[in-house]
């Protein structure tokens, strides 16, 4: 079919022939394995009634799905069985061969579903057509549902389409993660909002790691996501340490904004030994130090400060050293007492208090450039 439909070059045809030979060998191997299993354990009557999914390796089908050609998809997927077929792709990956003593290209087969492919690439019209043909919304062929992949690639229109047609917003992947866990780039903020509005559970932890969406967002420095999750009641007990560890991996964002937000929503001060992760971010360090009633020992982080950065912000670092284990100003202690009283409502309450703007900023840990 592929040779009659597409003007492939000779090298491409050779690659397709090798791929076809590999797939035929894989079919023979699977058939032999299935025969052995059936001889050891005959299938039950329930298994006989279950109709297996069709499997497809046709390059023409692959081309239609991965390029989002709606007319081709309409011609190829005309019933429910076709819309729910298993799409198999084979890619060559480098793998170490102990026998040969060097790296070799090894064919690797991957399984997915038509709806998952088009949703991940933002082909909304194609996804709508497949759904109307009967594509299963929450099928996890290959480990993830279509909603997982659409969120992972921040395809808002496809996320909206899937949710509108009834996709489960808390569907778990084989790894135990929800679509909300996969909103991991700034562009996915609208996807996260839509999921929460549709009933996604903000504190649902991953099955194996106990990581929540807030942990993921904090570790990646996604300030908008963090604020969104906190507004929807996310638990702030753990993510501050995770956000600290992400500071050095993404040096171009402003971690002090994220840290202040977490603290305003009730996060506890970080352990002093964790301060080393933001030693070279003086503004972030100031926010974290102002969450303590007394500046803790600097031994865990002071040696990590770059010499040129110390010279540039010498006033700040010197003020920190001078205040180690020293009593803070009464104004600061009053600030902490008020923050403790307000708890997780600190940011919301500060906007309603009859205070001058400067005092409101001070209450919310405004950066001043020194520790007093």
C-alpha positions as CSV (number, residue, x, y, z in Angstrom):
1,X,0.0,0.0,0.0
2,X,2.8,2.4,0.9
3,X,4.7,1.8,-2.3
4,X,1.6,2.5,-4.4
5,X,0.6,5.6,-2.4
6,X,3.8,7.5,-1.8
7,X,6.8,8.4,-4.0
8,X,9.4,6.9,-1.7
9,X,13.1,7.0,-2.6
10,X,15.1,3.8,-2.9
11,X,16.7,4.2,0.5
12,X,13.3,4.7,2.0
13,X,11.9,1.6,0.3
14,X,14.8,-0.4,1.6
15,X,14.2,0.9,5.1
16,X,10.5,0.0,4.8
17,X,11.5,-3.5,3.6
18,X,13.8,-4.0,6.6
19,X,11.0,-2.8,8.9
20,X,8.5,-5.1,7.3
21,X,10.9,-8.1,7.8
22,X,11.4,-7.2,11.4
23,X,7.7,-6.9,12.0
24,X,7.1,-10.3,10.3
25,X,9.7,-11.8,12.5
26,X,8.1,-10.2,15.5
27,X,4.7,-11.6,14.5
28,X,6.1,-15.1,14.3
29,X,7.7,-14.8,17.7
30,X,4.5,-13.5,19.3
31,X,2.5,-16.3,17.6
32,X,4.8,-18.9,19.0
33,X,4.7,-17.4,22.4
34,X,0.9,-17.3,22.3
35,X,0.7,-20.9,21.2
36,X,2.9,-22.0,24.1
37,X,0.7,-20.0,26.6
38,X,-2.5,-21.4,25.2
39,X,-1.2,-25.0,25.5
40,X,-0.2,-24.4,29.2
41,X,-3.4,-22.5,30.1
42,X,-6.4,-22.8,27.8
43,X,-8.3,-19.5,27.5
44,X,-11.4,-19.1,29.6
45,X,-14.9,-18.6,28.1
46,X,-14.7,-14.9,29.1
47,X,-11.5,-14.4,27.2
48,X,-13.1,-15.9,24.1
49,X,-15.9,-13.4,24.2
50,X,-13.4,-10.5,24.3
51,X,-12.7,-9.1,20.9
52,X,-9.0,-8.1,20.6
53,X,-8.0,-4.7,19.2
54,X,-6.8,-4.6,15.6
55,X,-3.2,-3.8,15.2
56,X,-1.9,-1.6,12.4
57,X,1.6,-0.9,11.1
58,X,0.7,0.6,7.7
59,X,2.9,3.7,6.9
60,X,-0.1,5.3,5.2
61,X,-2.0,5.2,8.5
62,X,1.0,6.5,10.3
63,X,1.3,9.4,7.9
64,X,-2.3,10.3,8.1
65,X,-2.3,10.4,11.9
66,X,1.0,12.1,12.5
67,X,0.4,14.7,9.9
68,X,-3.2,15.4,10.8
69,X,-4.7,14.8,7.4
70,X,-8.4,14.8,8.1
71,X,-9.5,13.5,4.7
72,X,-7.1,10.6,4.9
73,X,-8.2,9.8,8.4
74,X,-11.9,9.9,7.4
75,X,-11.1,7.4,4.6
76,X,-9.1,5.1,6.8
77,X,-11.1,5.2,10.1
78,X,-14.7,4.5,9.1
79,X,-15.9,2.4,12.1
80,X,-15.4,1.9,15.8
81,X,-12.9,-1.0,15.4
82,X,-10.7,1.2,13.2
83,X,-10.9,4.1,15.6
84,X,-9.7,1.9,18.5
85,X,-7.0,0.0,16.7
86,X,-3.5,-0.3,18.1
87,X,-1.0,1.7,16.1
88,X,2.5,0.1,16.1
89,X,5.5,2.1,15.2
90,X,9.1,0.8,15.0
91,X,12.0,3.1,15.7
92,X,15.7,2.3,15.8
93,X,17.4,3.0,19.1
94,X,21.0,2.7,20.2
95,X,21.6,-0.2,22.6
96,X,24.8,-1.7,23.9
97,X,25.6,-5.1,22.6
98,X,27.7,-7.1,25.1
99,X,28.3,-9.8,22.5
100,X,29.6,-7.4,19.8
101,X,31.2,-5.0,22.2
102,X,29.8,-1.8,20.7
103,X,26.5,0.1,20.4
104,X,24.1,-1.1,17.7
105,X,20.8,0.1,16.3
106,X,18.0,-2.0,17.8
107,X,14.4,-1.9,16.5
108,X,11.9,-0.9,19.3
109,X,8.2,-1.3,18.9
110,X,5.9,1.2,20.5
111,X,2.1,1.0,20.8
112,X,-0.4,3.8,20.9
113,X,-3.9,4.7,19.8
114,X,-5.1,6.9,17.0
115,X,-6.8,9.4,19.3
116,X,-3.7,9.7,21.5
117,X,-1.6,10.5,18.4
118,X,-3.8,13.3,17.1
119,X,-4.6,14.8,20.6
120,X,-0.9,15.0,21.4
121,X,-0.3,17.0,18.2
122,X,-3.3,19.4,18.6
123,X,-5.3,18.0,15.6
124,X,-8.6,18.9,17.1
125,X,-10.8,18.2,14.1
126,X,-9.1,14.8,13.7
127,X,-9.7,14.0,17.4
128,X,-13.3,15.0,17.1
129,X,-13.9,12.7,14.1
130,X,-12.3,9.7,15.9
131,X,-14.3,10.3,19.0
132,X,-17.5,10.4,17.0
133,X,-16.4,7.1,15.3
134,X,-16.3,5.5,18.8
135,X,-12.7,6.0,19.9
136,X,-12.3,5.2,23.6
137,X,-11.5,8.4,25.5
138,X,-9.6,6.8,28.3
139,X,-7.8,4.0,26.6
140,X,-4.2,3.7,27.8
141,X,-2.6,2.0,24.9
142,X,1.1,2.4,25.4
143,X,0.7,3.5,29.0
144,X,-1.1,6.9,28.7
145,X,-4.5,8.1,27.7
146,X,-5.1,10.8,25.1
147,X,-5.7,13.4,27.9
148,X,-2.3,12.7,29.3
149,X,-0.5,13.4,26.0
150,X,-2.6,16.4,25.3
151,X,-1.7,18.0,28.6
152,X,1.9,17.0,28.3
153,X,2.2,19.0,25.1
154,X,-0.1,21.8,26.3
155,X,-2.7,21.2,23.5
156,X,-5.5,23.2,25.2
157,X,-8.1,22.8,22.4
158,X,-7.7,19.0,22.4
159,X,-7.8,19.0,26.3
160,X,-11.1,21.0,26.1
161,X,-12.5,18.6,23.4
162,X,-11.7,15.5,25.4
163,X,-13.1,16.9,28.6
164,X,-16.3,18.0,26.8
165,X,-16.8,14.5,25.5
166,X,-16.4,13.0,28.9
167,X,-12.8,12.0,29.3
168,X,-11.9,11.2,33.0
169,X,-9.8,14.1,34.3
170,X,-8.3,11.9,37.1
171,X,-7.4,9.0,34.8
172,X,-4.2,7.3,35.8
173,X,-1.4,6.4,33.5
174,X,0.4,3.1,33.9
175,X,3.0,5.1,35.8
176,X,0.3,6.2,38.2
177,X,0.2,9.9,37.2
178,X,-2.9,12.0,36.4
179,X,-3.1,14.5,33.5
180,X,-2.6,17.3,36.0
181,X,0.9,15.8,36.8
182,X,1.8,16.3,33.1
183,X,1.1,20.0,33.0
184,X,4.8,20.7,33.2
185,X,5.4,23.7,31.0
186,X,4.2,27.3,31.3
187,X,2.0,27.0,28.3
188,X,0.0,24.2,30.0
189,X,-1.5,26.6,32.6
190,X,-4.8,26.9,30.8
191,X,-5.0,23.1,30.5
192,X,-4.5,22.8,34.3
193,X,-7.2,25.4,34.9
194,X,-9.6,23.5,32.7
195,X,-8.9,20.2,34.4
196,X,-9.5,21.7,37.9
197,X,-12.7,23.3,36.7
198,X,-13.8,19.9,35.4
199,X,-13.2,18.2,38.8
200,X,-9.5,17.2,38.8
201,X,-8.2,16.4,42.3
202,X,-5.4,18.8,43.1
203,X,-4.0,16.6,45.9
204,X,-4.1,13.3,44.1
205,X,-0.6,11.8,44.5
206,X,1.2,9.7,41.9
207,X,0.8,6.0,42.8
208,X,4.4,5.1,43.3
209,X,6.2,8.3,44.2
210,X,3.4,10.1,46.3
211,X,4.2,13.3,44.2
212,X,1.3,15.7,43.8
213,X,0.9,18.2,40.9
214,X,2.0,21.0,43.3
215,X,5.3,19.1,43.9
216,X,5.8,18.9,40.1
217,X,5.0,22.6,39.5
218,X,7.2,23.8,42.4
219,X,10.1,21.7,41.3
220,X,9.9,23.2,37.8
221,X,9.5,26.8,38.9
222,X,6.0,27.1,37.4
223,X,4.8,30.1,39.5
224,X,1.4,30.3,37.7
225,X,0.7,26.6,38.3
226,X,1.7,26.9,41.9
227,X,-0.6,29.8,42.6
228,X,-3.5,28.0,40.7
229,X,-3.1,24.8,42.7
230,X,-2.8,26.7,46.0
231,X,-6.0,28.6,45.2
232,X,-7.7,25.2,44.7
233,X,-6.6,23.9,48.1
234,X,-3.3,22.1,47.3
235,X,-1.4,20.9,50.4
236,X,1.8,22.9,50.9
237,X,3.5,20.7,53.4
238,X,6.2,19.3,51.1
239,X,6.9,21.2,47.9
240,X,9.2,24.0,49.2
241,X,12.1,21.6,49.4
242,X,11.4,20.4,45.9
243,X,11.3,24.0,44.6
244,X,14.6,24.7,46.2
245,X,16.3,21.8,44.4
246,X,15.0,23.2,41.1
247,X,16.6,26.6,41.5
248,X,20.0,25.7,40.1
249,X,18.5,23.7,37.2
250,X,16.5,26.8,36.0
251,X,18.6,29.9,36.8
252,X,16.6,32.3,34.7
253,X,13.4,32.4,36.7
254,X,12.6,34.3,39.8
255,X,12.4,31.8,42.6
256,X,11.6,34.4,45.3
257,X,8.2,34.9,43.8
258,X,7.4,31.2,44.0
259,X,8.8,30.8,47.6
260,X,6.8,33.8,48.8
261,X,3.7,32.3,47.3
262,X,4.2,29.0,49.0
263,X,5.0,30.6,52.4
264,X,1.9,32.9,52.0
265,X,-0.3,29.8,51.6
266,X,1.1,28.1,54.7
267,X,4.3,26.3,53.8
268,X,6.7,25.8,56.7
269,X,10.2,27.3,56.6
270,X,12.7,25.1,54.9
271,X,15.3,23.1,56.8
272,X,18.5,25.3,57.2
273,X,20.6,22.7,55.3
274,X,18.4,23.2,52.2
275,X,19.4,26.9,51.9
276,X,22.6,26.0,50.0
277,X,20.4,25.4,46.9
278,X,19.6,29.2,46.7
279,X,22.8,30.6,48.1
280,X,23.5,32.3,44.8
281,X,20.0,33.8,44.6
282,X,20.1,36.6,47.2
283,X,16.5,37.7,46.7
284,X,15.2,34.2,47.1
285,X,17.5,33.6,50.1
286,X,16.2,36.8,51.8
287,X,12.6,35.6,51.4
288,X,13.4,32.2,53.0
289,X,15.5,33.8,55.8
290,X,12.6,36.1,56.7
291,X,10.4,33.1,57.4
292,X,12.6,32.4,60.5
293,X,12.3,34.2,63.8
294,X,16.1,34.1,64.0
295,X,18.6,33.8,61.2
296,X,20.0,30.2,61.4
297,X,23.7,29.3,61.0
298,X,25.2,30.1,57.6
299,X,27.7,27.3,57.7
300,X,25.6,25.1,55.3
301,X,25.5,27.6,52.5
302,X,27.9,30.5,52.8
303,X,30.8,28.7,51.1
304,X,28.6,28.0,48.1
305,X,28.2,31.7,47.2
306,X,30.2,32.6,44.1
307,X,32.9,35.2,44.8
308,X,31.7,37.6,42.1
309,X,28.1,37.3,43.4
310,X,29.3,38.0,46.9
311,X,31.0,41.1,45.7
312,X,28.0,42.4,43.9
313,X,25.6,41.8,46.8
314,X,28.0,42.2,49.7
315,X,25.6,44.4,51.6
316,X,23.0,41.7,51.7
317,X,25.4,38.8,52.6
318,X,27.1,40.9,55.2
319,X,23.8,41.8,56.8
320,X,22.9,38.1,57.0
321,X,26.2,37.1,58.7
322,X,25.8,39.9,61.2
323,X,22.3,38.7,62.2
324,X,23.1,34.9,62.7
325,X,21.6,33.9,66.0
326,X,20.9,37.5,66.9
327,X,17.4,38.8,67.9
328,X,15.4,40.2,65.1
329,X,13.5,43.5,65.2
330,X,10.2,43.6,66.9
331,X,8.5,44.6,63.6
332,X,9.8,41.4,62.1
333,X,8.5,39.3,65.0
334,X,5.1,41.0,64.8
335,X,5.1,40.2,61.1
336,X,5.7,36.5,61.8
337,X,3.0,36.4,64.5
338,X,0.5,37.9,62.1
339,X,1.4,35.5,59.4
340,X,1.1,32.6,61.8
341,X,-2.4,33.8,62.8
342,X,-3.5,34.2,59.2
343,X,-2.0,30.8,58.1
344,X,-2.9,29.7,54.6
345,X,-5.1,32.8,54.2
346,X,-2.2,35.2,54.5
347,X,-2.2,36.5,50.9
348,X,-5.9,36.7,50.7
349,X,-6.3,38.5,54.1
350,X,-3.5,40.9,53.4
351,X,-5.4,42.5,50.5
352,X,-8.4,43.1,52.8
353,X,-6.5,44.5,55.8
354,X,-6.7,48.3,56.4
355,X,-3.0,48.8,56.1
356,X,-0.8,51.1,53.9
357,X,0.6,49.4,50.8
358,X,4.1,49.4,52.3
359,X,3.0,47.5,55.3
360,X,1.0,45.0,53.2
361,X,4.2,44.4,51.1
362,X,6.2,44.0,54.3
363,X,3.7,41.4,55.6
364,X,4.1,39.4,52.4
365,X,7.9,39.3,52.7
366,X,8.8,42.1,50.4
367,X,12.5,41.9,49.3
368,X,14.5,44.8,50.8
369,X,18.0,43.8,49.9
370,X,19.3,43.2,53.5
371,X,18.4,41.4,56.7
372,X,17.5,43.8,59.5
